[in-house]
Structures are given as C-alpha cells and as structure tokens.
Amino acid sequence: MTIGKKEAAPIARLRDEHNQTIGWVYLWDSMELSIFWIDKDRTAKRIDPPIDPNTLAQAKAVTTDAVTNFLEALSPGG
C-alpha cells in the first residue's frame, strides 16, 4: 500500500553517454522513487551517484514498477 506522496528530494542524476544530465531521481517520503526527465529523448547510461542498494530495496518493497526496474538495471550490479 502506498502512503500519500507529500515530499521528495533529488538523490541522483541520470547521465547520458556524454555525461550530460538528462534527468533526476527523486526519493519520496513514501520511499518510492521517481524520475524527473530533462531530456527523455536521450538514453540514460548511468546514475550519479549510484543509488544505495538499501534505498533501491526499500523502493521495491513499496512498489515494483518500470521506474524501479529501470533504476535497478542502471545501478552497479544491476
């Protein structure tokens, strides 16, 4: 069950092959993760800094969706 999202903080940047920021990863007070895209037409190649495995696990415990799967794939060891 998702608790209402009220507040979020940016925790990482999504970077493309030229190391340009193309999006931000936000962590909500509900422990969900979301992405704010600056340029969705470009492909994210890495997360800077990498998302802590515990944060990713907590987000997946709340809801597994395309965002958490995408971020897990971009994370080291994903």
CNS distance restraints for C-alpha pairs under 8 A (distance, minus, plus):
assign (resid   1 and name CA) (resid  62 and name CA) 7.01 0.50 0.50
assign (resid   2 and name CA) (resid  30 and name CA) 6.87 0.50 0.50
assign (resid   2 and name CA) (resid  62 and name CA) 6.63 0.50 0.50
assign (resid   2 and name CA) (resid  63 and name CA) 7.73 0.50 0.50
assign (resid   3 and name CA) (resid  30 and name CA) 5.67 0.50 0.50
assign (resid   4 and name CA) (resid  30 and name CA) 6.86 0.50 0.50
assign (resid   5 and name CA) (resid  28 and name CA) 6.26 0.50 0.50
assign (resid   5 and name CA) (resid  29 and name CA) 6.27 0.50 0.50
assign (resid   5 and name CA) (resid  30 and name CA) 5.83 0.50 0.50
assign (resid   6 and name CA) (resid  28 and name CA) 7.37 0.50 0.50
assign (resid   6 and name CA) (resid  29 and name CA) 6.67 0.50 0.50
assign (resid   7 and name CA) (resid  28 and name CA) 5.71 0.50 0.50
assign (resid   7 and name CA) (resid  29 and name CA) 5.66 0.50 0.50
assign (resid   8 and name CA) (resid  26 and name CA) 5.92 0.50 0.50
assign (resid   8 and name CA) (resid  27 and name CA) 5.33 0.50 0.50
assign (resid   8 and name CA) (resid  28 and name CA) 4.08 0.50 0.50
assign (resid   8 and name CA) (resid  29 and name CA) 6.08 0.50 0.50
assign (resid   9 and name CA) (resid  26 and name CA) 5.29 0.50 0.50
assign (resid   9 and name CA) (resid  27 and name CA) 5.47 0.50 0.50
assign (resid   9 and name CA) (resid  28 and name CA) 6.60 0.50 0.50
assign (resid  10 and name CA) (resid  24 and name CA) 6.36 0.50 0.50
assign (resid  10 and name CA) (resid  25 and name CA) 5.66 0.50 0.50
assign (resid  10 and name CA) (resid  26 and name CA) 4.27 0.50 0.50
assign (resid  10 and name CA) (resid  27 and name CA) 6.34 0.50 0.50
assign (resid  11 and name CA) (resid  24 and name CA) 7.55 0.50 0.50
assign (resid  11 and name CA) (resid  25 and name CA) 5.82 0.50 0.50
assign (resid  11 and name CA) (resid  26 and name CA) 5.71 0.50 0.50
assign (resid  11 and name CA) (resid  27 and name CA) 6.52 0.50 0.50
assign (resid  11 and name CA) (resid  49 and name CA) 7.86 0.50 0.50
assign (resid  11 and name CA) (resid  51 and name CA) 7.75 0.50 0.50
assign (resid  12 and name CA) (resid  24 and name CA) 5.86 0.50 0.50
assign (resid  12 and name CA) (resid  25 and name CA) 5.13 0.50 0.50
assign (resid  12 and name CA) (resid  26 and name CA) 7.31 0.50 0.50
assign (resid  12 and name CA) (resid  47 and name CA) 6.36 0.50 0.50
assign (resid  12 and name CA) (resid  48 and name CA) 5.35 0.50 0.50
assign (resid  12 and name CA) (resid  49 and name CA) 5.51 0.50 0.50
assign (resid  12 and name CA) (resid  50 and name CA) 7.16 0.50 0.50
assign (resid  12 and name CA) (resid  51 and name CA) 7.11 0.50 0.50
assign (resid  13 and name CA) (resid  21 and name CA) 6.17 0.50 0.50
assign (resid  13 and name CA) (resid  22 and name CA) 7.50 0.50 0.50
assign (resid  13 and name CA) (resid  23 and name CA) 5.81 0.50 0.50
assign (resid  13 and name CA) (resid  24 and name CA) 4.49 0.50 0.50
assign (resid  13 and name CA) (resid  25 and name CA) 6.00 0.50 0.50
assign (resid  13 and name CA) (resid  47 and name CA) 5.68 0.50 0.50
assign (resid  13 and name CA) (resid  48 and name CA) 5.12 0.50 0.50
assign (resid  13 and name CA) (resid  49 and name CA) 7.05 0.50 0.50
assign (resid  14 and name CA) (resid  21 and name CA) 5.73 0.50 0.50
assign (resid  14 and name CA) (resid  22 and name CA) 5.68 0.50 0.50
assign (resid  14 and name CA) (resid  23 and name CA) 4.88 0.50 0.50
assign (resid  14 and name CA) (resid  24 and name CA) 5.78 0.50 0.50
assign (resid  14 and name CA) (resid  25 and name CA) 7.11 0.50 0.50
assign (resid  14 and name CA) (resid  44 and name CA) 5.77 0.50 0.50
assign (resid  14 and name CA) (resid  45 and name CA) 7.39 0.50 0.50
assign (resid  14 and name CA) (resid  46 and name CA) 5.96 0.50 0.50
assign (resid  14 and name CA) (resid  47 and name CA) 4.81 0.50 0.50
assign (resid  14 and name CA) (resid  48 and name CA) 6.45 0.50 0.50
assign (resid  15 and name CA) (resid  19 and name CA) 5.17 0.50 0.50
assign (resid  15 and name CA) (resid  20 and name CA) 5.25 0.50 0.50
assign (resid  15 and name CA) (resid  21 and name CA) 4.60 0.50 0.50
assign (resid  15 and name CA) (resid  22 and name CA) 5.63 0.50 0.50
assign (resid  15 and name CA) (resid  23 and name CA) 7.16 0.50 0.50
assign (resid  15 and name CA) (resid  44 and name CA) 5.35 0.50 0.50
assign (resid  15 and name CA) (resid  45 and name CA) 5.90 0.50 0.50
assign (resid  15 and name CA) (resid  46 and name CA) 5.44 0.50 0.50
assign (resid  15 and name CA) (resid  47 and name CA) 6.23 0.50 0.50
assign (resid  15 and name CA) (resid  48 and name CA) 7.17 0.50 0.50
assign (resid  16 and name CA) (resid  20 and name CA) 5.50 0.50 0.50
assign (resid  16 and name CA) (resid  21 and name CA) 6.70 0.50 0.50
assign (resid  16 and name CA) (resid  22 and name CA) 6.59 0.50 0.50
assign (resid  16 and name CA) (resid  42 and name CA) 6.85 0.50 0.50
assign (resid  16 and name CA) (resid  43 and name CA) 5.79 0.50 0.50
assign (resid  16 and name CA) (resid  44 and name CA) 4.65 0.50 0.50
assign (resid  16 and name CA) (resid  45 and name CA) 5.03 0.50 0.50
assign (resid  16 and name CA) (resid  46 and name CA) 6.90 0.50 0.50
assign (resid  17 and name CA) (resid  43 and name CA) 7.72 0.50 0.50
assign (resid  17 and name CA) (resid  44 and name CA) 7.39 0.50 0.50
assign (resid  17 and name CA) (resid  45 and name CA) 5.92 0.50 0.50
assign (resid  21 and name CA) (resid  38 and name CA) 7.71 0.50 0.50
assign (resid  22 and name CA) (resid  37 and name CA) 6.17 0.50 0.50
assign (resid  22 and name CA) (resid  38 and name CA) 4.98 0.50 0.50
assign (resid  22 and name CA) (resid  39 and name CA) 5.03 0.50 0.50
assign (resid  22 and name CA) (resid  40 and name CA) 7.02 0.50 0.50
assign (resid  22 and name CA) (resid  42 and name CA) 7.13 0.50 0.50
assign (resid  22 and name CA) (resid  44 and name CA) 7.12 0.50 0.50
assign (resid  23 and name CA) (resid  35 and name CA) 6.61 0.50 0.50
assign (resid  23 and name CA) (resid  36 and name CA) 5.44 0.50 0.50
assign (resid  23 and name CA) (resid  37 and name CA) 4.17 0.50 0.50
assign (resid  23 and name CA) (resid  38 and name CA) 4.97 0.50 0.50
assign (resid  23 and name CA) (resid  39 and name CA) 6.77 0.50 0.50
assign (resid  23 and name CA) (resid  40 and name CA) 7.70 0.50 0.50
assign (resid  24 and name CA) (resid  35 and name CA) 5.62 0.50 0.50
assign (resid  24 and name CA) (resid  36 and name CA) 5.13 0.50 0.50
assign (resid  24 and name CA) (resid  37 and name CA) 6.48 0.50 0.50
assign (resid  24 and name CA) (resid  38 and name CA) 7.82 0.50 0.50
assign (resid  25 and name CA) (resid  33 and name CA) 6.77 0.50 0.50
assign (resid  25 and name CA) (resid  34 and name CA) 5.79 0.50 0.50
assign (resid  25 and name CA) (resid  35 and name CA) 4.68 0.50 0.50
assign (resid  25 and name CA) (resid  36 and name CA) 6.51 0.50 0.50
assign (resid  26 and name CA) (resid  33 and name CA) 5.59 0.50 0.50
assign (resid  26 and name CA) (resid  34 and name CA) 5.23 0.50 0.50
assign (resid  26 and name CA) (resid  35 and name CA) 6.07 0.50 0.50
assign (resid  26 and name CA) (resid  36 and name CA) 7.44 0.50 0.50
assign (resid  27 and name CA) (resid  31 and name CA) 6.08 0.50 0.50
assign (resid  27 and name CA) (resid  32 and name CA) 5.95 0.50 0.50
assign (resid  27 and name CA) (resid  33 and name CA) 4.78 0.50 0.50
assign (resid  27 and name CA) (resid  34 and name CA) 6.72 0.50 0.50
assign (resid  28 and name CA) (resid  32 and name CA) 5.32 0.50 0.50
assign (resid  28 and name CA) (resid  33 and name CA) 6.24 0.50 0.50
assign (resid  28 and name CA) (resid  34 and name CA) 7.80 0.50 0.50
assign (resid  30 and name CA) (resid  62 and name CA) 7.85 0.50 0.50
assign (resid  31 and name CA) (resid  55 and name CA) 7.72 0.50 0.50
assign (resid  31 and name CA) (resid  58 and name CA) 6.41 0.50 0.50
assign (resid  31 and name CA) (resid  59 and name CA) 5.28 0.50 0.50
assign (resid  31 and name CA) (resid  62 and name CA) 6.94 0.50 0.50
assign (resid  32 and name CA) (resid  58 and name CA) 7.90 0.50 0.50
assign (resid  32 and name CA) (resid  59 and name CA) 4.84 0.50 0.50
assign (resid  32 and name CA) (resid  60 and name CA) 7.78 0.50 0.50
assign (resid  32 and name CA) (resid  62 and name CA) 6.53 0.50 0.50
assign (resid  32 and name CA) (resid  63 and name CA) 7.03 0.50 0.50
assign (resid  33 and name CA) (resid  59 and name CA) 6.22 0.50 0.50
assign (resid  33 and name CA) (resid  67 and name CA) 7.11 0.50 0.50
assign (resid  33 and name CA) (resid  68 and name CA) 6.79 0.50 0.50
assign (resid  34 and name CA) (resid  67 and name CA) 6.43 0.50 0.50
assign (resid  35 and name CA) (resid  67 and name CA) 7.37 0.50 0.50
assign (resid  45 and name CA) (resid  74 and name CA) 7.04 0.50 0.50
assign (resid  46 and name CA) (resid  50 and name CA) 7.98 0.50 0.50
assign (resid  46 and name CA) (resid  74 and name CA) 5.77 0.50 0.50
assign (resid  46 and name CA) (resid  75 and name CA) 7.35 0.50 0.50
assign (resid  47 and name CA) (resid  51 and name CA) 7.24 0.50 0.50
assign (resid  47 and name CA) (resid  71 and name CA) 8.00 0.50 0.50
assign (resid  47 and name CA) (resid  74 and name CA) 6.63 0.50 0.50
assign (resid  47 and name CA) (resid  75 and name CA) 6.80 0.50 0.50
assign (resid  50 and name CA) (resid  75 and name CA) 6.06 0.50 0.50
assign (resid  50 and name CA) (resid  76 and name CA) 7.11 0.50 0.50
assign (resid  51 and name CA) (resid  55 and name CA) 6.83 0.50 0.50
assign (resid  51 and name CA) (resid  56 and name CA) 6.69 0.50 0.50
assign (resid  51 and name CA) (resid  75 and name CA) 6.61 0.50 0.50
assign (resid  52 and name CA) (resid  56 and name CA) 6.40 0.50 0.50
assign (resid  53 and name CA) (resid  57 and name CA) 6.08 0.50 0.50
assign (resid  54 and name CA) (resid  58 and name CA) 6.13 0.50 0.50
assign (resid  55 and name CA) (resid  59 and name CA) 6.19 0.50 0.50
assign (resid  56 and name CA) (resid  60 and name CA) 6.18 0.50 0.50
assign (resid  56 and name CA) (resid  68 and name CA) 7.27 0.50 0.50
assign (resid  56 and name CA) (resid  72 and name CA) 7.16 0.50 0.50
assign (resid  57 and name CA) (resid  61 and name CA) 6.16 0.50 0.50
assign (resid  58 and name CA) (resid  62 and name CA) 6.52 0.50 0.50
assign (resid  59 and name CA) (resid  63 and name CA) 6.31 0.50 0.50
assign (resid  59 and name CA) (resid  64 and name CA) 7.47 0.50 0.50
assign (resid  59 and name CA) (resid  68 and name CA) 7.07 0.50 0.50
assign (resid  60 and name CA) (resid  64 and name CA) 4.81 0.50 0.50
assign (resid  60 and name CA) (resid  65 and name CA) 7.92 0.50 0.50
assign (resid  60 and name CA) (resid  68 and name CA) 6.39 0.50 0.50
assign (resid  63 and name CA) (resid  68 and name CA) 7.97 0.50 0.50
assign (resid  64 and name CA) (resid  68 and name CA) 5.96 0.50 0.50
assign (resid  64 and name CA) (resid  69 and name CA) 7.01 0.50 0.50
assign (resid  65 and name CA) (resid  69 and name CA) 6.16 0.50 0.50
assign (resid  66 and name CA) (resid  70 and name CA) 5.91 0.50 0.50
assign (resid  67 and name CA) (resid  71 and name CA) 6.13 0.50 0.50
assign (resid  68 and name CA) (resid  72 and name CA) 5.96 0.50 0.50
assign (resid  69 and name CA) (resid  73 and name CA) 6.21 0.50 0.50
assign (resid  70 and name CA) (resid  74 and name CA) 6.43 0.50 0.50
assign (resid  71 and name CA) (resid  75 and name CA) 6.10 0.50 0.50
assign (resid  72 and name CA) (resid  78 and name CA) 5.31 0.50 0.50
assign (resid  73 and name CA) (resid  77 and name CA) 7.92 0.50 0.50
assign (resid  73 and name CA) (resid  78 and name CA) 4.37 0.50 0.50
assign (resid  74 and name CA) (resid  78 and name CA) 6.11 0.50 0.50
